[in-house]
Amino acid sequence: MTNPAVSFEVFPPKTVDAAFKLWDTAQALAPLAPRFFSVTYGAGGTTRDLTHDAAHVLRRTSGLPVSAHLTCVGASVADTMEQAEKFHAAGVTDIVALRGDPQNGEERFAAHPEGFKNSVELIEALALQDKFTIRVGAYPDCHPDAASQHANIQYLKRKFDAGAHEAITQFFFEPKSFLRFRDQCAAAGITKPIVPGILPITNWTSARNFATRCGTKIPAWMEEAYRAAERDGRTELLSTALCAELCSALVDEGVDALHFYTLNRPDLTRDVCRALGVTPQTALSNVA
């Protein structure tokens, strides 16, 4: 089995303690020589400046590419593109272009009156700049707002046609979810890379709730496994085994890159990478 390339998602800190957790995460995972770190963007741009600062610091201290999230929520076209320019000026030339979640607990996404109406418009604007590597989201279990899986895949194709270079999927719990999706995308004429998003489960209740919100299918056997593991105090062992097994199955089916949602908790992700043969290659430099 060839070792897969890896990348890691982190979120920007809002407190001093959270800043230390982010730094610890970077120290733990940067030596694995990831393709990039991605930094999330809060709903409605609530972490816009924090995302910029975290992306800048990660880029400067790790020497690795950083892919900053950018959404359409709560900002005009001018403000969104200004943020993209700030990323570029900070040496962050990779962007994860997303529509973003509905604001303020609303059920449906509502575009800013002067903003991008959807992710395709954002991708087109970024592509016209011709200076960003553009990544986008993809949904193996179908986006909650999509009318069907066919519509879900056609919309992903529109994002690639608009100028996206690569997609990263929402997390999923069984390899068949991604493999089926990959085959469907290929049948639809999508030829650009689609990287599976992997969630090492540090808290089953939180993961289950998030899965419900984003339309990820939860296998009945998994519910039962975590109930038993919680009784026996073995949830960490179960999470490591299940995540490593999921990744190994994907690699066996020809997947050559994995993207981990770390939640700024590096230990489980690092353990899974080790199980896959991804071991430290470099050391994280000191802050300049």
Buried (B, 14 or more C-beta within 10 A) or exposed (E): EEEBBBBBBBBBBEEEEBBEBBBBBBBBBBBBBBBBBBBBBBBBBBBBEBBBBBBBBBBBBBEBBBBBBBBBBBBEBEBBBEBBEBBBEBEBBBBBBBBBBBBEEEEEBEBBEEBBEBBBBBBBBBBEBEEBBBBBBBBBBBBEBBEEBEEBBEBBBBBBEBBBBBBBBBBBBBBEBBBBBBEBBEEEEBEBEBBBBBBBBBEBEEBBEBBEEBBBBBEEEBEEBBEEBEEEEBBBEBBBBBBBEBBBBBBEEEBEBBBBBBBBBBBBBBBBBBBBEBEBEEEBEEEE
